[in-house]
Amino acid sequence: MDNAVAEIAKKARVASRQLAIATRGMKDAGLYAMAEALVDMDAMILQANKDDVEKGKENGLTPGLIDRLTLTSERIRQISQALKDLASLPDPVGEVLRGSTLPNGLRLRQLAVPMGVVGMIYEARPNVTVDAAGLGLKSGNAVILRGGSAALESNMAIVSVLSEALESVGLPADAVQSIDTLGREGSVALMRARGLVDVLVPRGGAGLIQTVVKEAQVPVIETGVGNCHIYVDRDVDQDQALRIVVNSKTQRNSVCNAAETLLVHREQAATFLPSVVRALVDKGVTVHADDETLSVVGKMPGVVAAIDDDWATEYLGPEMAVGVVPDIDAAIAHIGTWSSGHTEAICTTSLAASEKFTSEVDSAVVNINASTRFTDGGEFGLGAEIGISTQKLHARGPMGLGELTTTKWIVMGDGQIRE
Amino acid sequence: MDNAVAEIAKKARVASRQLAIATRGMKDAGLYAMAEALVDMDAMILQANKDDVEKGKENGLTPGLIDRLTLTSERIRQISQALKDLASLPDPVGEVLRGSTLPNGLRLRQLAVPMGVVGMIYEARPNVTVDAAGLGLKSGNAVILRGGSAALESNMAIVSVLSEALESVGLPADAVQSIDTLGREGSVALMRARGLVDVLVPRGGAGLIQTVVKEAQVPVIETGVGNCHIYVDRDVDQDQALRIVVNSKTQRNSVCNAAETLLVHREQAATFLPSVVRALVDKGVTVHADDETLSVVGKMPGVVAAIDDDWATEYLGPEMAVGVVPDIDAAIAHIGTWSSGHTEAICTTSLAASEKFTSEVDSAVVNINASTRFTDGGEFGLGAEIGISTQKLHARGPMGLGELTTTKWIVMGDGQIRE
């Protein structure tokens, strides 16, 4: 392992022991100190960010990436407010999850405790740096951040501000550290820091997440890829279904919980497809239609023939694959083949269909008569969101602060031995 | 990925969909059918096992390994009974873990659902083959087993018996499959079967577990290594502490929850060490003593000087490292440096010491005045035990059937869209 990363990880481990026993009051004071320091040091951070943005433009970053990279006073104020909002959430640490008294008198309690050292690897969004530091602190974890070279100057400035703020209220400065200056090698070393990093959370595009999952030797929580489906059943309220499909696709199309594929029961195809395709096209969506859909809606602008790849694609944009299925089993099978396991929805008036769909579709979130766009920690009432897990180990679906904790059994005896 | 493993994993996926919706009644019928088939086909299994044992002896397996490998009619009867016992446990699938109604009227429920496809890699113990199949079935998962070449014939015989038994009661034969004939390559392919295997559980020695953790690209639950400590505090009931130390070390010394290191507060050293070292030596334990311990107990048979490696060693045998610490902080620091995070115990009469120890020691299980030997799914009342997790992600400490499940959110609406 890279020595520089090992040194940082060891300092994080020491800091994590202090954070693990910090009270909620101390952690919330840290969140406020960080929030205020960001606003106080606003000029220094904006200057560093300006350097990143200029370099990004020279290097030909897309306007979208430049926008994500760019900080303003107003954005810093929002990021700062988000830290204060975190302080208002309950402390996930110390919750008693289960307990019992055994026949021999041993008293068992299982408590939520911090993970310890959490690594985060993400792409050039300086706001995630603050976000990760805040979530880590509130859940009692030290964080090691790797934020992508395009945001190097911004992240270094932010981490130094946050670190000093923590120190100013008696919390360890090493609770928030960056390995951004260590480049790609540092990133790989972090993925392999067995025994030093308790969990690694990649946040970003599918490529980043795949790389981390494949190279990591530390436990990983995979987040985010959402190839979400809506199935419109034979028994359906077409008006309601139309609103749900349009909302799921177009309310915001660049996010993981936007719908990417619409499957329509054959008996509804003739009446539902013309109106839904028209509504989507009117909203600027390109419809990738299968043969049966094409034969129903005919040739029209905004509609193209679907290819196999369309079923596998998370468009993250104004495009939707549309197909006809003979029955609910075919819809469930299609979803089983192509879904990324994020969110799927059924539009139906049938109790039997809703029960079948929710029990047989194997995804993190399964909706009945509701937009896929609700899969979100904030919408679910979890408070802060770490990300949306698409794996099955540890966390599945929207992750709140509780998902950054693990457990500890406390066994209280008065001399019990095993016979 | 190895094609043969991919084929097997795809069949497991199909079977897992059937198991996920199987009722408890169907799964318990499967457990009984497997239990009865093992006894009925006893002669065929014993013949296959005899071949393995003979080959093992030719290959120079140790008597301990030969013993673990060997089946008898009586052992088959016990294994069969264990399957029936599993049937009596509650079904972990379908439990509602949380739920709420959102301000917009959406009703949320988070349910326990099966993982899907569970891989198990273990060493030459044919009983684990049955155990894994039973645990998998009860938790609604299909299993893919890789049991080590020394038990090849036994495992093939057992898997064919179990598979046929499942089919006889209308459950999918592919719910239990083996990749034992595919050798080392098959094993590596299983570790890399991303998207086909939901979780991989290695069971066995430290070497096996390290290999799996490093090579796997699928999520892994790390089990078992236990370098467990007992700290005897300044304020202590010496008689009770003596019983706990001797029990923790000697009640069964080949298991992961046996204690490996004893740390004694300096103020107790002069009075406690002579009696505890004598008691350990009388039970046949070799004591690896640090300088201070040596100077207290003097030269005696069964006591040798400790070296640094002793603090890191899981002896799994009649040996124990013994050291003196100046205070509880030093004990906690020692444990933080050397422990594998399995189980640690404190012997104390002080409330403050017990609180400090339980809050600052970062292990799966922390005991106050109780033997380390209690860290066990059966002892904890969890019913069946999958293993003891020493990682923090997903499960920590003894794992019951519930740890072979993940969750699914069901969101019930009546047309909600996101504004």
Interface residues (C-beta under 8 A of the other chain):
Chain A: R17 A20 I21 S100 L102 L106 L108 V113 M115 G116 R194 D198 V199 V213 K214 Q217 P219 V220 I221 D237 Q240 R243 I244 N247 S248 Q251 G336 S354 T358 S359 E360 D362 S363 A364 V365 V366 N367 I368 N369 A370 S371 R373 F374 T375 E379 F380 G381 Q391 K392 L393 H394 R396 G397 P398 T406 T407 K408 W409 I410 V411 M412 G413 D414 G415 Q416 I417 R418 E419
Chain B: R17 A20 I21 S100 L102 L106 L108 V113 M115 G116 R194 D198 V199 V213 K214 Q217 P219 V220 I221 D237 Q240 R243 I244 N247 S248 Q251 G336 T358 S359 E360 D362 S363 A364 V365 V366 N367 I368 N369 A370 S371 R373 F374 T375 E379 F380 G381 Q391 K392 L393 H394 R396 G397 P398 T406 T407 K408 W409 I410 V411 M412 G413 D414 G415 Q416 I417 R418 E419
